[in-house]
Amino acid sequence: MTAIEKQVWETLVELDGLVKSMATASPKPNLIPLFSRLDELAGQLPPGTPPELRHYLQRKSYEKARVLLEELAAEGIQAK
């Protein structure tokens, strides 16, 4: 996982946690900064980035992007 992909993953994990807390959160968290950050990071992804990840981020399929990054990280760990 590249440094940018790791930052994307960390932001996606943060977003996931905030979304899950929304039912009971008061006040509701502001997700717009996270969406902006994800857009910014997506624009910085290197050329070798998996096309699926680019696709998920462009389509705002953040759950799919997070799962893909976790799968890629797990494969990287197993390969070592």
N, CA, C and O atoms as a DFTB+ gen file, in Angstrom:
320 C
 N C O
     1  1       0.859      -1.166       0.000
     2  2       0.000       0.000       0.000
     3  2       0.910       1.237       0.000
     4  3       1.829       1.344       0.812
     5  1       0.639       2.155      -0.915
     6  2       1.421       3.388      -0.977
     7  2       1.010       4.320       0.172
     8  3       0.001       4.096       0.840
     9  1       1.809       5.358       0.383
    10  2       1.497       6.321       1.447
    11  2       0.152       7.000       1.198
    12  3      -0.622       7.214       2.131
    13  1      -0.122       7.336      -0.059
    14  2      -1.407       7.979      -0.391
    15  2      -2.553       7.002      -0.169
    16  3      -3.589       7.374       0.383
    17  1      -2.373       5.750      -0.597
    18  2      -3.425       4.748      -0.378
    19  2      -3.679       4.555       1.113
    20  3      -4.821       4.361       1.530
    21  1      -2.615       4.608       1.919
    22  2      -2.777       4.474       3.370
    23  2      -3.572       5.658       3.917
    24  3      -4.428       5.480       4.784
    25  1      -3.300       6.848       3.424
    26  2      -4.054       8.023       3.862
    27  2      -5.515       7.915       3.444
    28  3      -6.409       8.296       4.200
    29  1      -5.761       7.394       2.239
    30  2      -7.139       7.175       1.777
    31  2      -7.825       6.198       2.729
    32  3      -8.942       6.444       3.184
    33  1      -7.150       5.093       3.024
    34  2      -7.731       4.078       3.903
    35  2      -8.039       4.662       5.273
    36  3      -9.125       4.442       5.810
    37  1      -7.086       5.410       5.848
    38  2      -7.307       6.005       7.163
    39  2      -8.501       6.954       7.152
    40  3      -9.284       6.982       8.102
    41  1      -8.640       7.724       6.087
    42  2      -9.774       8.648       5.971
    43  2     -11.076       7.877       5.824
    44  3     -12.100       8.266       6.384
    45  1     -11.036       6.786       5.072
    46  2     -12.236       5.959       4.902
    47  2     -12.647       5.302       6.221
    48  3     -13.838       5.191       6.512
    49  1     -11.685       4.872       7.006
    50  2     -11.986       4.275       8.311
    51  2     -12.608       5.334       9.231
    52  3     -13.573       5.061       9.944
    53  1     -12.044       6.535       9.204
    54  2     -12.608       7.630       9.999
    55  2     -14.041       7.939       9.561
    56  3     -14.927       8.106      10.400
    57  1     -14.263       8.012       8.264
    58  2     -15.599       8.262       7.724
    59  2     -16.568       7.171       8.160
    60  3     -17.691       7.461       8.572
    61  1     -16.139       5.928       8.071
    62  2     -16.988       4.805       8.456
    63  2     -17.408       4.918       9.925
    64  3     -18.570       4.698      10.267
    65  1     -16.456       5.261      10.778
    66  2     -16.768       5.416      12.198
    67  2     -17.755       6.535      12.452
    68  3     -18.673       6.391      13.261
    69  1     -17.569       7.651      11.765
    70  2     -18.486       8.781      11.953
    71  2     -19.889       8.451      11.452
    72  3     -20.883       8.802      12.088
    73  1     -19.959       7.781      10.316
    74  2     -21.274       7.409       9.772
    75  2     -21.993       6.483      10.743
    76  3     -23.192       6.631      10.979
    77  1     -21.261       5.530      11.305
    78  2     -21.874       4.590      12.248
    79  2     -22.336       5.280      13.529
    80  3     -23.260       4.803      14.188
    81  1     -21.707       6.395      13.887
    82  2     -22.079       7.098      15.115
    83  2     -23.204       8.105      14.908
    84  3     -23.704       8.676      15.877
    85  1     -23.604       8.327      13.680
    86  2     -24.571       9.392      13.394
    87  2     -25.924       9.194      14.063
    88  3     -26.586      10.174      14.407
    89  1     -26.347       7.960      14.253
    90  2     -27.665       7.715      14.844
    91  2     -27.766       8.278      16.255
    92  3     -28.837       8.708      16.682
    93  1     -26.654       8.274      16.974
    94  2     -26.696       8.728      18.364
    95  2     -25.909      10.016      18.599
    96  3     -25.953      10.567      19.699
    97  1     -25.205      10.497      17.607
    98  2     -24.363      11.685      17.782
    99  2     -25.199      12.956      17.872
   100  3     -26.179      13.144      17.151
   101  1     -24.768      13.817      18.789
   102  2     -25.413      15.120      18.908
   103  2     -24.342      16.101      19.344
   104  3     -23.845      15.985      20.464
   105  1     -23.977      17.023      18.547
   106  2     -24.501      17.288      17.205
   107  2     -23.960      16.280      16.186
   108  3     -22.988      15.570      16.445
   109  1     -24.599      16.238      15.052
   110  2     -24.184      15.337      13.976
   111  2     -22.815      15.765      13.456
   112  3     -22.553      16.960      13.324
   113  1     -21.937      14.800      13.158
   114  2     -20.621      15.158      12.642
   115  2     -20.710      15.745      11.232
   116  3     -21.589      15.390      10.446
   117  1     -19.792      16.636      10.939
   118  2     -19.714      17.240       9.608
   119  2     -18.824      16.353       8.747
   120  3     -17.619      16.266       8.987
   121  1     -19.400      15.701       7.753
   122  2     -18.660      14.773       6.904
   123  2     -18.022      15.452       5.688
   124  3     -17.175      14.858       5.022
   125  1     -18.418      16.667       5.403
   126  2     -17.932      17.354       4.201
   127  2     -16.406      17.456       4.157
   128  3     -15.826      17.243       3.091
   129  1     -15.730      17.772       5.266
   130  2     -14.263      17.812       5.191
   131  2     -13.638      16.464       4.807
   132  3     -12.621      16.421       4.115
   133  1     -14.250      15.371       5.259
   134  2     -13.731      14.055       4.893
   135  2     -13.950      13.772       3.409
   136  3     -13.076      13.210       2.747
   137  1     -15.109      14.157       2.887
   138  2     -15.363      13.971       1.457
   139  2     -14.364      14.788       0.635
   140  3     -13.845      14.307      -0.373
   141  1     -14.099      16.006       1.063
   142  2     -13.134      16.859       0.363
   143  2     -11.738      16.248       0.412
   144  3     -11.015      16.236      -0.584
   145  1     -11.374      15.745       1.582
   146  2     -10.054      15.104       1.742
   147  2      -9.931      13.896       0.823
   148  3      -8.893      13.704       0.190
   149  1     -10.970      13.087       0.745
   150  2     -10.939      11.906      -0.132
   151  2     -10.794      12.317      -1.591
   152  3     -10.053      11.683      -2.341
   153  1     -11.491      13.366      -2.000
   154  2     -11.358      13.855      -3.378
   155  2      -9.930      14.320      -3.639
   156  3      -9.360      14.045      -4.695
   157  1      -9.359      15.030      -2.663
   158  2      -7.987      15.525      -2.798
   159  2      -6.993      14.359      -2.906
   160  3      -6.113      14.361      -3.767
   161  1      -7.144      13.380      -2.032
   162  2      -6.244      12.227      -2.046
   163  2      -6.407      11.405      -3.325
   164  3      -5.423      10.907      -3.873
   165  1      -7.633      11.264      -3.795
   166  2      -7.874      10.502      -5.030
   167  2      -7.119      11.130      -6.203
   168  3      -6.632      10.422      -7.084
   169  1      -7.027      12.445      -6.208
   170  2      -6.296      13.136      -7.262
   171  2      -4.790      12.959      -7.166
   172  3      -4.075      13.247      -8.126
   173  1      -4.296      12.492      -6.026
   174  2      -2.865      12.302      -5.817
   175  2      -2.416      10.854      -5.979
   176  3      -1.232      10.552      -5.837
   177  1      -3.354       9.963      -6.273
   178  2      -2.990       8.548      -6.391
   179  2      -1.985       8.349      -7.524
   180  3      -2.131       8.940      -8.594
   181  1      -0.969       7.522      -7.292
   182  2       0.058       7.300      -8.311
   183  2      -0.465       6.463      -9.481
   184  3      -1.513       5.826      -9.371
   185  1       0.265       6.464     -10.600
   186  2      -0.173       5.732     -11.790
   187  2      -0.429       4.247     -11.570
   188  3      -1.289       3.682     -12.245
   189  1       0.272       3.598     -10.667
   190  2       0.099       2.157     -10.462
   191  2      -1.063       1.778      -9.575
   192  3      -1.217       0.608      -9.224
   193  1      -1.877       2.733      -9.210
   194  2      -3.026       2.475      -8.338
   195  2      -4.012       1.539      -9.032
   196  3      -4.289       1.702     -10.220
   197  1      -4.544       0.555      -8.294
   198  2      -5.530      -0.344      -8.902
   199  2      -6.706       0.451      -9.491
   200  3      -7.259       1.328      -8.827
   201  1      -7.081       0.143     -10.731
   202  2      -8.184       0.874     -11.363
   203  2      -9.492       0.774     -10.576
   204  3     -10.305       1.698     -10.598
   205  1      -9.691      -0.343      -9.886
   206  2     -10.918      -0.502      -9.102
   207  2     -10.995       0.564      -8.008
   208  3     -12.065       1.108      -7.737
   209  1      -9.858       0.855      -7.386
   210  2      -9.840       1.856      -6.328
   211  2     -10.195       3.232      -6.885
   212  3     -11.001       3.958      -6.304
   213  1      -9.590       3.580      -8.008
   214  2      -9.920       4.856      -8.655
   215  2     -11.413       4.931      -8.970
   216  3     -12.064       5.946      -8.725
   217  1     -11.937       3.843      -9.514
   218  2     -13.355       3.783      -9.877
   219  2     -14.240       3.989      -8.642
   220  3     -15.172       4.792      -8.675
   221  1     -13.955       3.277      -7.569
   222  2     -14.763       3.387      -6.353
   223  2     -14.721       4.805      -5.789
   224  3     -15.745       5.334      -5.357
   225  1     -13.547       5.415      -5.792
   226  2     -13.433       6.769      -5.256
   227  2     -14.148       7.783      -6.143
   228  3     -14.763       8.723      -5.640
   229  1     -14.070       7.598      -7.461
   230  2     -14.769       8.508      -8.372
   231  2     -16.278       8.399      -8.198
   232  3     -16.990       9.400      -8.278
   233  1     -16.759       7.199      -7.962
   234  2     -18.195       6.955      -7.818
   235  2     -18.692       7.162      -6.390
   236  3     -19.877       6.990      -6.101
   237  1     -17.772       7.533      -5.505
   238  2     -18.101       7.749      -4.091
   239  2     -18.582       6.462      -3.417
   240  3     -19.389       6.499      -2.488
   241  1     -18.075       5.329      -3.897
   242  2     -18.377       4.032      -3.288
   243  2     -17.329       3.771      -2.207
   244  3     -16.454       2.918      -2.355
   245  1     -17.444       4.525      -1.125
   246  2     -16.401       4.537      -0.117
   247  2     -16.278       3.223       0.645
   248  3     -15.171       2.826       1.009
   249  1     -17.373       2.556       0.888
   250  2     -17.315       1.258       1.579
   251  2     -16.546       0.253       0.719
   252  3     -15.704      -0.484       1.231
   253  1     -16.828       0.222      -0.563
   254  2     -16.121      -0.693      -1.469
   255  2     -14.635      -0.345      -1.535
   256  3     -13.789      -1.239      -1.570
   257  1     -14.319       0.935      -1.554
   258  2     -12.919       1.366      -1.594
   259  2     -12.192       0.925      -0.326
   260  3     -11.061       0.445      -0.395
   261  1     -12.832       1.084       0.823
   262  2     -12.212       0.684       2.082
   263  2     -11.958      -0.818       2.124
   264  3     -10.880      -1.258       2.525
   265  1     -12.945      -1.599       1.713
   266  2     -12.804      -3.057       1.707
   267  2     -11.688      -3.478       0.745
   268  3     -10.888      -4.355       1.071
   269  1     -11.633      -2.860      -0.431
   270  2     -10.587      -3.189      -1.396
   271  2      -9.205      -2.913      -0.807
   272  3      -8.306      -3.746      -0.920
   273  1      -9.031      -1.752      -0.184
   274  2      -7.736      -1.429       0.408
   275  2      -7.372      -2.410       1.519
   276  3      -6.207      -2.785       1.653
   277  1      -8.337      -2.821       2.303
   278  2      -8.072      -3.798       3.362
   279  2      -7.679      -5.142       2.765
   280  3      -6.792      -5.815       3.292
   281  1      -8.321      -5.540       1.682
   282  2      -7.967      -6.796       1.011
   283  2      -6.564      -6.717       0.423
   284  3      -5.788      -7.665       0.537
   285  1      -6.238      -5.597      -0.202
   286  2      -4.904      -5.430      -0.778
   287  2      -3.838      -5.439       0.312
   288  3      -2.765      -6.011       0.123
   289  1      -4.122      -4.817       1.436
   290  2      -3.170      -4.815       2.548
   291  2      -2.974      -6.229       3.092
   292  3      -1.850      -6.629       3.394
   293  1      -4.059      -6.978       3.217
   294  2      -3.969      -8.350       3.715
   295  2      -3.163      -9.220       2.755
   296  3      -2.374     -10.056       3.196
   297  1      -3.351      -9.032       1.449
   298  2      -2.583      -9.799       0.464
   299  2      -1.106      -9.444       0.552
   300  3      -0.241     -10.311       0.422
   301  1      -0.825      -8.175       0.771
   302  2       0.573      -7.741       0.900
   303  2       1.251      -8.347       2.098
   304  3       2.432      -8.687       2.034
   305  1       0.531      -8.488       3.190
   306  2       1.071      -9.075       4.405
   307  2       1.321     -10.565       4.187
   308  3       2.349     -11.092       4.613
   309  1       0.387     -11.241       3.528
   310  2       0.523     -12.677       3.293
   311  2       1.668     -12.976       2.325
   312  3       2.301     -14.027       2.421
   313  1       1.935     -12.061       1.398
   314  2       2.956     -12.301       0.403
   315  2       4.365     -12.214       0.996
   316  3       5.313     -12.743       0.415
   317  1       4.507     -11.553       2.144
   318  2       5.841     -11.356       2.737
   319  2       6.326     -12.561       3.462
   320  3       7.427     -12.549       4.012
